[in-house]
Amino acid sequence: MYRIKKEEKRWGIPLKPKTGFSGRKKVEVDSFTEGVIRRAVLQFYSQKKYPNVIDLHRYFKEDDNFPSMSRSTLYRIMRRQLKFKFGKFEGKPIPMDRPDIAAHRAKYLRQIKKYRKEGRQVN
């Protein structure tokens, strides 16, 4: 600001400060992309694999439909937007679902098991 005021006095015309864009464009993550991330983590679990952010980033990098983002951005999205907690398993930090979501899933699976025992048709 000091430089701009000084040049205004010197030349007698108002000058606009230099503006520009620096940095990368922000990665927008919608609810569909959030669901893709969550399903990928659950898919790893169903295969008896415990993914970390490096594995997930590698998995998403191979997918052309998934938006391009860095590992740290993926980690930040998982922590802030998806509310994943990272616990240690065999020395590696792995994503774990929020306790309330895990409780809902367990309740749902118990209900399905109960309905099947009763002979109801469950699709």
N, C-alpha and C positions, 0 to 999 in steps of 0.2 A: 504494500500500500504506500509505503514511504516513497518508493521509486516512482510510482504512478503520479503521486501528488507533485513531486519534484519536476517531472517532465511536463505536467500540465502547466505549472508556473512558467517553465522555460519556454514552451512553444505557444502557450495561450489557447490550446485546444484540449478538450477533455479526451482522455485516453481510456480505453477499456482494459481491464486487467486481462492477462493471458489466461484463457481457460482451455481445458482439454480433458480428454478422457484418458485415464491411466488405469491399468489393471484389466483383469479378465471380466467378461460379462458374467453376471450372476447366474448360477445354475438354478433354474426353476424346477421344483419337484412338486408334481400334482399328486392327487390321491391315488391315481392308477400306478404311478411309479413307486409310491410308498408301498402299495400292495405287492408289486413285483419284488421289491427288496425283501419284504416280510416272507413271501412265499419261497424265495430262494433260500433264506435261512432255514425255513422249515423243511425244505427239500433236502438240504444237506443233513439235517437231523434224521430224516427218514431213511437216508442212506447210511446211517450210523457214522457220519463224519461230523467233526466239530470244526466249523469254519471260523477263521479269524478274518479281519478286514482285508488282509492281503489276498486270501483265497476268494473272497467275495468280489473284490475289485477285479481280479483276474477273470472270474466267471462273467462279470458284467462287461468287461472289455471285449470279450468274444462276441457279445450280442450287439448287432448293428442297430437295433431299435432302442436300446437303452441310451440315455444321454451321456455324453462324454464328461467325466468328472475325475478328479484326482482321488487318491486314497484318503487323504485328510478330509476332503469334502464329503465322501461317502461316510466316513466315521462320524463327522459332525452331524450329518442328516440322521444317521441311525441314533445318535445320542439325543439330539434336540427335538427332532420332529417325531421320530418313531418311538422314543423313550426306551430304547434298549439299554439294558445294564450290561456291563462287561465283567464277567467273572473269570477267574483263572481255572483252567482245566489242563492238567499235565504241563503247567508252566506257560500256557498260551492264553491270552485274553480272548474269550469267545463271547459272542452276543447272546444274551438271554432275554426272553420276553418279559414284559412287565408282569408282576405278580397277579394283578387283577385279570389280565388277559389269559394267563395260564390257568387261573381258577375257573374262568368262564369255559375254557376249552375242556377242562377236566369234568366240569358239571355236565356239559353237553355230551361228552363221551359216556358218562355214567348213565345218562338218560337213554341214549341209543342202546346201550347194553341191556337196560331194563326193558325197553320196548321189544327188543328181539327175543328176550326170554318169555315175554307175554304172548309172543306169536304175531305181533304187529308187523306189517310190511314197512321196512325202512329203505328208502332209496338213497 
